[in-house]
Amino acid sequence: MTKCSLKIVNAVYDNNFYKVKYTPFSISTIKLLIQNFKECDVDILIKPTRYQNDDDFCGGFDDGKKGLKIIWGGGEENGVTTRVKGKEGKYAYFFVFPKDNFRLLDYNLTLQVNKTTVGFNGESTSEELKIKLYPIQKVQLIDDIVHQKKERNSQGTTITFEGNLVGNYYPRWYPEHYSLFNDSKNYYQLDNSISDISLMTFKKLEGQDRDRIILYFKQRKVGTIEGDMEGASYHIDVFKFNNAFIIRIWFLWISKKQFSEAKNLEPLEIEAEERGIFDNPELPDFERFDIVISPSNGTILSICTDFHWQEFWYKLNGGNDVVMQGIIAKLLHPLDQSLSRLLNRHFVDNNYEDIINNLQKITSLSENFDSKHDLIYVRGEEIEETVQEQQEKDIVARGRNFFRSHVPYVRNADILSNMISSIVDKY
């Protein structure tokens, strides 16, 4: 026996099932804690019983394949894989993604867990985690919950929102703390002003000069995101926090067919032959921008992105009319080590509750963070310079397999030192 236990953090255990809430139309989280009580290391592999890995989709489904996709990242096609050192613990994550035809029901999910002791006589054991996924709150009409609506036109795709029930902010890495954003029994708030917000997506595959997303408030451009979006699909979540809207823009690399001309990875393999390396995209993978918007004038109050299992919150430079410039950079492992050094990831470790308290101050405009220069941890232009230096390096290694890593950041904003999370897989 490996003496390595697993449990779901954001769940209630009842009658041999973990009961986990999911957010309809949004991507929600299953957070697992793995604890290794042995002296030696243990390798862990976790994946849904209903697992698929082909050109169409890399991920899983609920047991009945009725309404929910189960996804994970890190470029691990066979499931969530991790090594837990002896006498230590670690967090792992799955994400629940409603299919287009899902219904507001309870769903069963089974995760298969394989545990292998690292060593000469490495023993292996397996177990199953039984999960009951149920809506975070039942509503009479599912279509009343705010959800994205996509319409193609000659230029690109317009994304608007239908429904008028907006859910409270749902933290990606800390779902056990979602109650911090909800001071009543109702998860949803009635708000018709979501109609003020829209987006446009442009893709090179559809004849545009580059891939990009533009965010609008009352038809005025307030933000853009561009960069390495090759092979990505988009999904938009909408939340409320302290009366502000939080627009979460997901970039999902979960289908090989989404790459150029639907020829899977062929264009990248051709490029690899020319350059002498295989620039392999990190798939499955997903990144997000959480954009906090004032409902009164469309000012972007803050932005959140992730870098290698850590959450960073930004404050825009300049006045209320500044347009956010979001970037998804392409970097190659292991050549993004200098960016890790710039961010000095182990140096800052804030309690998540304190981050939320600071977000409360930003959204209520009760404190002027722009004037507090001592709170600036890293400036956006420093990240930009470091990324460009890495991208300009001549890669001479041959016969090696590099992962193409997606790195989201904000070019014209600063990371605040009091709004950086701990490394989220660290226990």
N, C-alpha and C positions, 0 to 999 in steps of 0.2 A: 504494500500500500504506500502511495506516495506521500501521505500526510500533507496534502495540499488542498485547501478548501476554497470553495467559491460561493459567493452570495451576491444577490442583486441589491444595490444600495438604495435605489429609488423605488422600492417595492414593499408590499406587505405580504408576508408568507402565511398562507392559509390553506389548509387541507391539501398539502403537497404541491401547491401552486404558488408561484410568485405573481402577485397581482400588480401590474404596472399600468399607469395611465398613459394614453397617447393623445396627441393633439390633432384633431381632424384637419385635413388640408395642409398641415405643417409637418415638418420633420422633427420627431421627438427622439429621446435618448433612453437607452437601456444601459445603465452603468453597473459594471461588475467589479467586485473587490476579490482579488486572488491573494490568498495568504499561504505562504510556504513555511511550514513548521519544521522542515528537515534542514540538516546542515548543508546538503548538496543542492545544486540548482535543479529546477524543474522546467521543462519545455511544455508550453500549453498551446493547444490548437482548439479553437471553438468555432463552430459554424452551425447554421440552421439545418434541421433535417431536410427541409425542402431547399436544396442548394442548387445553384445553376452557375456554370461558367462556360459561356460560349460567346460568339460574336455579338449576340443581342444584349446580353446582360451578364454581369458578374456580381452575384449577390444571392439573396435568399428570399423566401416568402413565408407567410404564416402557414400553419400546417395544412390548411385546406386550400391554399393558393387562392383565397377568395377576395382579399382586399388590400393587403399590406405587403410592401417590399421591405426586406431587411438588408441594410447596407453597412459597409465598414470601409475604412480607408487604409492608407499606409502602403499601397501597392501590393498587398497580400491577397492573391487571387483565391487561395484555398481556404480562407477564413481568417479570423483574428488569431495571429500567432505572436507569442511573446515568451521570453525566458524570465522566470522569477528566481532571483538569487536566494541562496539558503538563508533562512530566518528573516526573510523580508516579505513585503507585500507590494502589490501593484494593482492599478486600475486598468480596466479594459472597457471598450465601448462598442455597442451596436446602435444603429439609428433606424428608426421606424419611418417609412416613407409611404404614405397612402397612394395606392394605384388610382388611375383616373376613374375607375368604376367602383371605388370602394363605397361601402354603406356604413352608417353609424351603428356598428355592432361590436360585440365582444369577439375577440379572435384568440385562438390558441397558437402558441409558438413553442417549439421544442428546440433547444440548443444542445448539440452534441459536444461533449468536452472530452478531449484526450490529453492525458498527463503522462509525461515521460521523464523519468529521473535521468539527469545527465551523468554519465559515468560508464565505466566498463561493463557493468551488469545492469545497464539502464532498464528499469522495469516500467511497464506501461499499464495504466488503468484508464477506464472510461466511465463516464456517467452522463446523465441527461438532466437538463434544467427545464422544468415545465413552467410555462409562463402563460398567464391570462392577461391579454391586452384589452383594456376597456377605455371608452372615451373619457377625457378629463372632466367633461360635464355633458349630460344629455340635454339636448334642445329639441323643441317640437319639430322644427323644419331644418334639415341639414343645410339647405341652400341659404339660410339666414347667416351662417358663419361666413365671414369674409374669406374669399378665395380668388385666386388669380384667374383672369380671362385673357386668352391670347388670340390676337387677330393678325393674320398675315396681310401685308400690302406690298406694293411695288418696291418700297424702300427697305423694309425689314418687318419686324414683328412688334406690334403694340401690346403692352400688358397693362390692363386696368383691373379693377377689383369689383366683384359682385358680392352682395350681402352687406349687412350692417352690424354684425356682432363681431367685435374685435377682441381677441384673447389677450390676457395679461402676458407680459414678457416671459419667455421661456428660455432659461440659460442653457446653452449647448452642453457645457461640461459639468454643470452643477444642478441637475434636475431635482435633486433632493431638496434644493432650496427655492423651488419655484414659489412656495408659499410666501417668500419675502416680498413678492410682487403683487400679492393678492390680499387685500385687507378686508375682504368680505367673502361670503359663501359663493359668490358668482365669479366664475373664471372670465366670463365675457362681459364687455361693456358695449352698450348701444352707441354707435357713432357713425353718422352718415358722411362725415367730412373726409373719409378715406377716398372719396371720389376726386379729391383735389390732387391725389398722387397717381402718377402713371410712369411707365418706363417704355423705352424703345430698345430693342436689341438688333444689332447689325452683325452679319456674318459674311466672311470672305466666301464661303461656299455658296452664298446667295447673291454673289456679284458685288459685294461691298469692298472697299479698299482695305479694311481691317475689321477684326472682331472688336466690338465694344458694346457697352450698355450705357444709356443715358437715363438719368432719373430726373423727373419733372415734378414741380409743384405748381399747380394752376398754369400749366403750359410753360413755365419758366424753368430753364435748365438749372438744377442745383447740384448735380453730381455726375461724374462719368467714371466708368471702369473700363480699362482696356489692357491688352497684353496677351499672355499665353493662354488663350481660350480654345486652342485647337482640340477638337473632340469633346468639348464640354456641352452639356445641356444645362438649362437654367430652371430654377424653381424659386418662387418668391413667397416668403412668409411675412405676415403683418402682425404686429403686437402693439400694445399700449403700455407705457410706463410713465407714471406721474403726468398724465395727460398728453405726453409727447408720443408720436408714432415711432416705432422702431421697424424699419424695413430690413428684413434679412434676405440678402441675395445669395443663393446657393449656386455654386458652380460644380457640376457633377460629372466626373469621369467614370462612368460605370458601364459603358458600352463601347466595344471596339469598333462597331459599325459607324460610330459617329465621327471617325477620323476621315480625312480627305477622300472624297469621291467614293465613300463607302467601301474602300478597299482595305479596311482594317488598318494594319500598321505598315503596309507596304511603302508609303512615302517616307516614313521614318527609317525603314530598313535600307532604302536606297540612299538616303542621306548618310546613314551609318557606314555604308560601304565606301562612300566618297571621303568621309572624315576618319575612317579607321576605327570607330567605336560605335556601339549600339546605344544611341540616345533613347533609352526606353522610357516611355511615359509612365508616370506613377499611376497605375490603374489596378484596382479601383481606388479612387481618391475623391475628395471633395473639399472645397474651401468656401468660406462665407465672408461677407461684409455685413455687419449690423450697423445700420445708419440711423441715427437718432435725429428726428425732424420735428421742429416746432410746428404745431398745427395751425398757428396763427399767421406766420409769415414764411414758412418753408425754410427757415435757417437750419443748417445742419449743426447740431449741438455737440455731437460726438460720433466717433466711428470705432468699431471694434473689429479686429481681425485676429488670426492665429498664426503662430510660427512654431513649428515643431512641438506641438502639445503644450502650448502656452498662449494665454489670451492677453492681447494688448489693446488698450483703449487710447484713442487719439483725440486731440483737440485741434481744429482747423486754425491755420494762421490767417490773420486779417479780420475784416469786418463781417457783417451779416450776409453780404452779397457774394462772398467767395464761393466759387464752384469747386466742390471736392474733386480731386484727381486721384482716383484709385487705380492701382496697378496690380496685375498678376504677373510676376516675373518668372522667367524660366531659368532655373539654376540646375547644375548637375552635381549629384552626390559623387564623391565627397567634397566637391569644390566650393560648397557654401559654408565652410567652416569659419571663414572670416566674418560672415554675417552673424553667426552664433557668438563669436567673440565680441562683435560690436554690441549686440543686445545683452551680452553678459548674463545669460539666462538664469544662472543659479544665484545671482546677487540679490534680486528682488523677489520677495515672497509675501504678498499681501493676503490677508484674510478676505474671502469672497464677500463677506458681509460688509467689510469696509469699502470694497470697490462699489458695491451697490449704494452705500450711503453717499459716496462721492458722486455717483451718477444721479442720485436724487438731488444733490446740490446743483449739478450742472443743468438738469432739466427744469428745476424750479428757479434758475437764475439767481439763487440766493448767495452765490459766491463767484467772484470774478477769477476764474482759473487762468485767463489770458495774462493777468498781471503777475502771476506767481511763477517767475522764471526758474525758481529752485525746484519746481515740480517737473520740469522738462527732463525726461530721461534720455531720449534720443530724438533728434530732429529728423523730419521726413527726408530732407535733402541728404543727410548722412547715410540713410538707408539707400537712397537712390544712387549715391556715389559708390557705395560698396557693391551694390548689385551690378552696376555698370562695369566696375573693375573686374568682377568675377566673369561677367559675360564676355569681356574682351580678352581674357586669358586664352592663349593658344594651347589647346589640349593635344598633347603629343602621345599620350598613352594609347596603345593599340591592343586589340584582343580583350579588352576589359568591358564589363557591362555596367554602365552608369545609369542611374535612375534620373529621369527628368523630373525635378521637383517643382511644384507650383508654390510660389511665395507671394502672398498678398500683402500689400502695404499701401499707405497713403502718402503720395508725393509731397503734398503741401499741408502737412499736419505734423504735430509733435506727439510722441508717446509720453503719457503722464506716468511718473514714477509710482504714484499712489494708486494706479489703476492697472497694474500688471498682476496677473494671477500667478499662483504656483504652477509648476509643471504638472499637468493634470493627470498623467498616468503614474505619478509618484505618490506612494502611500506614506 
